[in-house]
Amino acid sequence: MTRAALYLRVSTARQAEHAVSIPDQQKQGEAWCDARGYDLVETFVEPGNTATNDRRPEFQRMIEAGTAKPPAFDIVLVHSFSRFFRDAFEMEFYVRKLARNGVKLVSITQELGDDPIHDMMRRIMALFDEYQSKENGKHVSRALKENARQGFWNGSRPPIGYRTVAAETRGTKVKKVLEIDPLHADTVRLMYRLALQGDGTSGQMGIKAIVSYLNGRRIFTRDGGRWGIGQVHRILTRRTYIGEHEFNRKDKDGKKKPVSEMVVVAVPPLIDRQTFDAVQALLKARNPKVMPARVVSGPTLLTGLIHCGKCGGAMTIRTGKGGRYRYYACSIKARQGPTACEGMAVPMEKLDDLVAQHLETRLLQPQRLEEVLAAVLDRRQEHAERRRDHIAELNKRATEADLRLKRLYDAIEAGVADLDDPALKDRLNGLKAVRDQARADADRAQALLSGSGRQAVTLEMLKRFARTARQRMRLDGGGYRRDHLRALAQRVEVYEGEVRIMGSKDRLLQTLAANGNAAAVPSQGLKWRTERDSNPR
């Protein structure tokens, strides 16, 4: 008796959940075997997997059984050849692989013989199936991009910190948009705050430190799991959080698509752009592929900060007289010659002294600090007001969940509800989770708000900070502490007769809030000697 294996497949998980196609395929397959007296020995069910590739668990299990010695069956039965594969080349590869082991592919609705003409017909059908699959994919992609252009969410799981809500109904379809999820949004804000400001006891945190901080304080993921480096990195680099969700950014293989194919969907921002850009700059500075370790952790004061004012290129160290003299020189001129940039060379010690003295005499004065930080402090006050509103919303949600729990408990005591009812148990657990998460988020937000309140900037604090920063910037031997200077200035441009020093007000305020402990410079773990030059002579 001929042994048959039945392979059933649908393309999407939704089709599998609604039992649209698999039961029908199975019913027809079993009837086909009964009518011909075939012995149906095994059924392979593939719910929600595309046939454009072979990354299908049940498909691979079927191929393994069909190519074993001896094979577990004599024919593979499918409803149509498109259920087996929608790629003509791949289909022919696996058909021949089975055939070499004496196993034949048979279609219920497309019965063919074994002669050359029928073999050619099967290949033609496979080409049409592949073409139809690509056409369908093109139409679906176009529809999804249009849906995104109109500002609607396309059905995937939203990023943490957001949730979907129904916006409108078109026929039988409910169009959804993203809104901020108050239960998890504060976790995202906390990550950005830790990256820029630290936790109040240290300087800015790297991704690994943030992961340890969250897991150590039992701040879990949306699913109750522990955080990982990849998850935190994606959150810290995802533009969705500044209100620009990028749809159709990558293809199915993970490769970036052209910018012209990408659709930017406007969503409510969780993070302001200035904060986001500052975090991106920090991540870039810590990335050894972008910024070499010697630039990030090296002993030279202005390496990585100083740029040529004429061409914008970085200025690097050059030496003269056997290393006795050191200069900052334009790297573009050094690599490409004077036709690329006229460039200039500035004695290192002279420029180091000039930049440090300017910061000491102009920036590190209490009155100047107060003028510079006035706008930032006003914006922080606005953020504090928004945080108070957020805390009130979280507390309200926790209270509502508590009241609903009380009503359910009253119903159980009165005998109206049965505690053994699974639906009731799920409802109780869900309300408890909402209440506990809302309370935890409210407590965390309140602690952050209280911490920022304790760090209110006063004139006395400015005086103390300016005095301490001037002292800590200089080393006993006459050099400078590189990390302290970089906390005050992030870019230095050198022109003929002019030096421009640029910095971030937010970065300055963060350093001030940390009482001058400017552990804000990215570090990759190297420990330099305390002397001015790290290399012994």
Secondary structure, DSSP 8 states (H G I E B T S, - for coil): --EEEEEEE-SSHHHHHTTSSHHHHHHHHHHHHHHHT-EEEEEEEETT--SSSS--HHHHHHHHHHTSSS-S-SEEEESSHHHH-S-HHHHHHHHHHHHTTT-EEEESSS---SSHHHHHHHHHHHHHHHHHHHHHHHHHHHHHHHHHHTT-B-SS---TTEEEEEEEEETTEEEEEEEE-TTTHHHHHHHHHHHHH-SSSSS---HHHHHHHHHHTT---TTS----HHHHHHHHH-GGGGTEEEES-B-TTS-B--GGG-EEEE---SS-HHHHHHHHHHHHHH-TTTS-HHHHH-S-SSTTTEEETTT--BEEEEEETTTTEEEEEEHHHHHH-TTT----EEEHHHHHHHHHHHIIIIISSHHHHHHHHHHHHHHHHHHHHHHHHHHHHHHHHHHHHHHHHHHHHHHHHTTSS-TT-HHHHHHHHHHHHHHHHHHHHHHHHHHHHHHHHHT---HHHHHHHHHHHHHHHB-TTS-B-HHHHHHH-SEEEEETTEEEEE--HHHHHHHHHTTT--TTS---S----SSSSSS--
